[in-house]
């Protein structure tokens, strides 16, 4: 898949739930992708065996890529390369950006976690990261949060830098409007989609309506 990331209006960056039954997730993911605009899907499987990660990639990746949406793996550039993923997202304690780029090549998507650290984001941007991710912006059940970011960092970044930004952490249709108005390029969403009372498809529609109203 030929992927080019450019700054644009805000879009959704969908991340898989922390725990799931694969057959059920396959169905929910397909419905979510068919319900509205989603820019990327990231598989995040913490503390899982490589065998489980590979089998999950093999099951979910075709569903995502068939809809012309890039499939991103969290943490592991080598496995992303071997399994046909479109890129990798690396945290501050994961593989170095330069090493990830050497493994995946120039056309892959590589995103970098920057939390609330503007300097770290500048360095990642200078090296060639396809996007920088700031957060957490709100309390989240997905992971332990040690630091929070303000929409101000998004606003400053959007006015001064060309590298797209991602906002992550507790984002819901009810609280995302301030991030959209601040100029964020992607909203990374997890629990608010998969745990939506009316299902993931309803959540995607709701998010896209808020994005449209605030763009």
N, C-alpha and C positions, 0 to 999 in steps of 0.2 A: 504494500500500500504506500503510495507516494503522499507524504504528509508535509504540509507547510503550516506552521503556526504564525499567525499575524494578529496584531491587536485589532479587536473588533468589539461589537456589542457583547454583553455578558451572556455566557452560556453555562450549561450544567456539566459538571464533572462527576460522574456517578462512581462511587466506590462500593464494592461488595460488602455485605454485612459481616461482622466478626464471626458469626456462627451460622451455619446453614446446612440444609439437606440439599444436595446437589440437584437432584431431579426437580425439586420444588423451585430452587433458585433459577434453573434454566427457564422454566415457564414464566416466572415473575420478571426475569430480565428481558425476555423477548417482549412481553407486554409493555414493560416500561419503555423500551427502545422504540416501540411502535406508537407510543402515546404522545410524543413530543420531542422537541430538540434536545439531544444529548451530544456533547462534543467528544467526550472520552469516557471509557469505562476502565477502572483500575481494579485488578484483583489484589486484595490484601488478605493474606493468610499468615498470620503471626503464629510462630511456634508449631507449624505444621511440617510433616515430613516432606522431603523432596518428591517422593512418589505421589503423595496426595496433591501437592501443588501442580505437578505435571498433568495428572489425570484431570484436575479441575480446569487447567488451561485448555487441554484438549477438548473438554466438554463445552466450555463457555466461549472460547475465542472465535470459533466459526459463527456463532450466533451474532456476535458483535461485529466482526469484520464483514459479514454478509450484508450488513446494513451500512457499510462504508464508515464505520466508527472505529477509531484506533483503540486497540486493546493494550493496556499498560499493566506491567507487573510491578508490584512494590518490592523494593529492596535488592533484588538479585539480577544484575545485568547479564551475567553469564547464562542463567536459566532463561531469561527473557530472550536472549539471542538464539539459544538452542531450540526453544519451543515455538518460535514464530511470532512472538509478541511484537508490537509496534514500538515499544519503548519501555522505559523503566522510570520509576519515581524513587529517588534516593533521599534518605533522611540524613541528619547530621552525624549519625554514628554508623552509617552504611558505607558502601564503596565510595571511594573518591571519584569526583566528577570526571577527571581526566581518564581514569582507568575505565570508568563506565563508557565513555565515548570511544576509547580504543577498542573495547569489546563490541559495541553495538554499531559503530560506524557513523558516518556523517548524517545519514538520513533519518536515524531513529529519533524519537522523542525522548528527551531526558529532562525531567523536572526535579527541582531541588527544594527540600524543606528549609525554610529560613526562619520559622517561628515569628518572633517580632524583631529580628535582627536585620536592620537596613544594610549594614556593612556586609553581612554574609550574602545578602541578596545581590548587592553590587558586584561582589566577587564572582558569584555564580553567573550573573549576567555577562560579565566581562569574559568569562571562560567560554560562554556560548550556550548556556542552559536555555532550553526552549520555553520554560516558564519557571517562576519562583513562587513558592507557596508560603503564605503568611497565616498565622493563627496561634492558638485558638482564639476565636472572636467571642465565643459564648461557651458556657459549660457544656460538656459533652459526656455521654456515657461510654463512648467507644474506647477511650484511652485516658489514662491519668494525665491531667493537664498541669504542668509546672509553670507555665507562663501564658499570658494573654496578650493579644494584639488589639490595637484600636483601629477603627476605620480610617484614622488619620494617616496611617502608614500606607494604606492603599491609595488614598487621595494624593499624597506626596509622590508615590511611585508612579501613578498614572500620568501625572503632569510632567515628570522629568525623565522617564525611562521608556524605552520601546519594548523591552522584554515583557511579555504578558504576565499577569499576576493571577494567582489562585488564592481564594479565601477558604479556610477550613476550620471546623470546630463548632459544633452545635448549631449549624445553620438550618433554619426552617423557613417555610414560606412567610411566616409572620415576622421574622426579624431580619430577613435578607435585604430589604429595600434600601437600607442605609449603605450597605456594601455595594449594591448596584449603582446607587447614585454617586458613591465615592470613586467609581471608575474601575472596579474589579472586572477582570476578563472572564474568570471562571469561578463558579460556586461549587466547591466540593461537598457533596451531600451523601449521607449514609443513613443514619437512623430515621431521619425525617421522611425518607422515601420508603425504606423497607418496613418501617413500623407504622406507616400511615393507616389510620383506621379504615379508610376506603380503598386501600391497596396502593402499590407503587405507581400504577398508571395514573391514579387520581393525583398523587403527589407531584408527578412530573408535569401534569397539566397545570396544577396550582402554581408551581414554581415558575413555569414559563409565562403565566399570566402576570405574575408580579414583576418579572424581569421586563416584560413588554411595557408595563405601566410606568416603570421607573427608568427606562433607558432613554 
